[in-house]
Amino acid sequence: MSSETTSRPPKRYARIAPLYKAMIWTSFIMNAVLLIVLGIVIGILVMYQRQVAQLTENLPAFAANNLAELQDVVDKLESATIVYTVPLSTRLPIELDVPINGETIMTERNVVTLTEPVSLQAPAQIAFPGGGGNLNASVSIVLPAGLELPVDLNMNVKLVTSIPVELDVPVNIPLAQTELGPQFTRLGAIVDRLVAPVAPLLPMPATPPDSSQPRRE
């Protein structure tokens, strides 16, 4: 063996710290996973190429129809009204004075008929003829049952009672006049701000669709 060979120093390799080794292996594994996922996605796109192309083609019309319907719904909410019929079942109190007089009672003559005898006692002053003087006395009489007496009615009768009430009350309340009105206005402004920038880029329909209507096959 020559002296040149024996004097050459042995080769040394740089040692990598364990932390850097872990980072290298982690990066390698993540890249491998990303490549696998990318391959799967490409495979799915190739398998469903027709469906993806159809979805891409219909996406602008789909977005335009939904945005137009959203604007239409908000506009109709701002002008909507609550129409409802409220059934009412209660008693209505009544308190009033009813005047009763001869004109109120529609009879040929204003008479009352006694249903039982009535005893009357009244003071009386008797004057004797020929200057015989006066006598203060008390007179008692009995009015028989069935006697008709002419009367002049003129009085007020207080009436306190209640009557049953059964009716349907129609209710028509514009939403704009309720507490929801300002909130619907804010919602409309937000929708307009969202739709305005993209509306020129989309085929917006002339008549907004109505999802509440049944679809035509």
C-alpha positions in Angstrom: 0.0 0.0 0.0 1.4 3.4 -1.0 2.0 6.3 1.3 -0.5 8.4 -0.7 -3.3 6.0 0.0 -2.6 5.7 3.7 -2.3 9.5 4.2 -5.8 10.3 2.7 -8.3 11.1 5.5 -11.6 9.1 5.6 -14.8 10.7 4.2 -17.2 12.2 6.7 -21.0 12.8 6.2 -22.9 15.7 7.7 -25.2 14.6 10.5 -28.7 16.0 10.4 -30.5 16.8 13.6 -33.6 14.7 14.5 -35.9 17.7 14.3 -34.9 18.5 10.7 -35.3 14.8 9.8 -38.8 14.9 11.2 -39.6 18.0 9.3 -38.3 16.5 6.0 -40.3 13.3 6.5 -43.4 15.3 7.4 -43.1 17.5 4.3 -42.6 14.4 2.1 -45.6 12.7 3.6 -47.8 15.8 3.1 -46.7 16.2 -0.5 -47.5 12.5 -1.1 -51.0 12.9 0.5 -51.7 16.0 -1.6 -50.6 14.2 -4.8 -52.9 11.3 -3.9 -55.9 13.6 -3.2 -55.2 15.6 -6.4 -55.2 12.3 -8.4 -58.5 11.3 -6.8 -60.1 14.6 -7.6 -58.8 14.5 -11.2 -60.2 11.0 -11.5 -63.6 12.1 -10.2 -63.7 15.0 -12.6 -62.8 12.7 -15.5 -65.5 10.2 -14.5 -68.2 12.9 -14.1 -67.0 15.2 -16.8 -70.4 15.6 -18.4 -72.1 16.4 -15.1 -69.4 18.9 -14.2 -69.7 20.6 -17.5 -73.5 20.8 -17.2 -73.3 22.2 -13.7 -70.8 24.8 -14.8 -73.1 25.7 -17.7 -76.2 26.0 -15.5 -74.5 27.8 -12.6 -75.0 31.4 -13.9 -78.7 30.8 -14.6 -79.1 29.1 -11.2 -77.5 32.0 -9.4 -79.5 34.6 -11.3 -82.8 32.9 -10.7 -82.1 32.6 -6.9 -80.9 36.2 -6.6 -84.0 37.5 -8.6 -86.4 35.5 -6.4 -84.6 36.7 -3.2 -85.1 40.3 -4.3 -88.7 39.7 -5.2 -89.4 38.0 -1.8 -87.9 41.0 0.1 -89.9 43.5 -2.0 -93.1 41.7 -1.3 -92.4 41.4 2.4 -92.0 45.2 2.6 -95.5 45.7 1.0 -97.2 42.6 2.6 -100.2 42.9 5.0 -101.5 40.6 7.7 -105.1 39.6 6.7 -106.9 37.6 9.4 -110.4 37.2 10.8 -110.5 37.2 14.6 -113.6 35.5 16.1 -115.0 37.5 19.0 -117.1 36.0 21.7 -117.8 38.2 24.7 -120.4 40.1 26.6 -120.8 43.8 26.1 -121.6 45.8 29.2 -124.4 48.4 28.9 -125.1 51.2 31.4 -127.5 54.0 30.4 -130.5 56.0 31.4 -133.7 55.2 29.5 -136.2 58.1 29.5 -139.8 57.0 29.8 -142.7 59.4 29.1 -146.0 59.5 27.5 -144.5 59.7 24.0 -142.3 56.7 24.6 -145.2 54.3 25.3 -147.1 53.8 22.1 -150.6 53.3 23.4 -153.9 55.0 22.7 -154.0 56.3 26.3 -151.5 56.2 29.1 -153.2 54.1 31.7 -152.1 51.5 34.3 -154.2 48.7 35.7 -154.0 47.8 39.3 -153.4 44.1 39.8 -154.3 44.1 43.5 -156.1 46.5 45.9 -154.1 49.6 46.9 -154.7 51.4 50.2 -154.3 55.2 50.2 -154.3 57.6 53.1 -154.0 61.3 52.6 -154.7 64.4 54.7 -157.8 66.3 53.9 -159.3 69.7 55.0 -163.0 69.9 55.3 -164.8 73.3 55.1 -168.3 73.3 56.7 -170.9 75.4 54.9 -172.3 78.6 56.3 -169.2 79.6 58.1 -169.1 76.5 60.2 -165.4 76.3 60.2 -162.7 73.9 58.9 -161.9 70.4 59.9 -158.4 68.9 59.4 -158.9 65.1 58.9 -157.3 62.1 57.3 -159.0 60.2 54.5 -158.3 56.5 53.8 -159.5 54.9 50.6 -158.9 51.5 48.9 -158.4 51.3 45.2 -159.8 48.0 43.9 -157.9 45.6 41.7 -158.5 46.1 38.0 -159.0 49.8 38.3 -157.5 51.7 35.4 -155.7 54.9 36.3 -154.6 57.5 33.7 -151.0 58.4 34.3 -148.5 60.9 32.9 -145.2 59.0 32.7 -142.1 61.1 32.8 -139.1 59.4 34.4 -135.6 58.1 33.7 -134.9 54.4 34.3 -131.2 53.4 34.8 -130.4 50.3 32.8 -127.4 48.2 33.8 -126.9 45.0 31.9 -124.8 43.2 29.3 -125.5 41.6 26.0 -123.8 38.7 24.3 -121.7 39.6 21.3 -120.7 37.0 18.7 -119.0 38.3 15.5 -115.9 38.0 13.3 -113.6 41.0 13.3 -111.5 41.4 10.1 -107.9 42.4 10.7 -105.7 44.0 8.0 -102.3 45.2 9.2 -99.6 46.4 6.8 -96.2 44.9 7.9 -94.6 48.3 7.1 -96.5 49.8 9.9 -95.4 47.2 12.5 -92.0 46.8 14.2 -90.9 44.4 11.4 -91.2 47.2 8.8 -87.7 48.8 9.4 -86.1 45.4 9.6 -87.5 44.4 6.2 -86.2 47.7 4.8 -82.7 46.9 6.1 -82.9 43.4 4.6 -83.9 44.8 1.2 -81.0 47.2 1.3 -78.5 44.4 2.1 -79.9 42.2 -0.7 -79.6 45.1 -3.2 -76.0 45.7 -2.2 -75.2 42.1 -2.7 -77.0 41.7 -6.0 -76.0 45.0 -7.7 -72.3 44.1 -8.4 -73.0 40.7 -9.9 -76.3 41.3 -11.7 -74.7 42.7 -14.9 -72.6 39.5 -15.1 -75.6 37.1 -14.8 -78.6 36.4 -17.0 -81.2 37.9 -14.7 -84.7 36.8 -15.6 -87.3 39.4 -16.6 -89.9 37.7 -14.3 -88.6 36.4 -10.9 -89.3 32.7 -10.4 -91.7 31.6 -7.7 -90.6 28.5 -5.7 -94.0 28.2 -4.0 -95.6 27.3 -7.3 -95.5 23.6 -8.3 -92.9 22.8 -10.9 -94.0 22.0 -14.4 -92.8 18.7 -15.6 
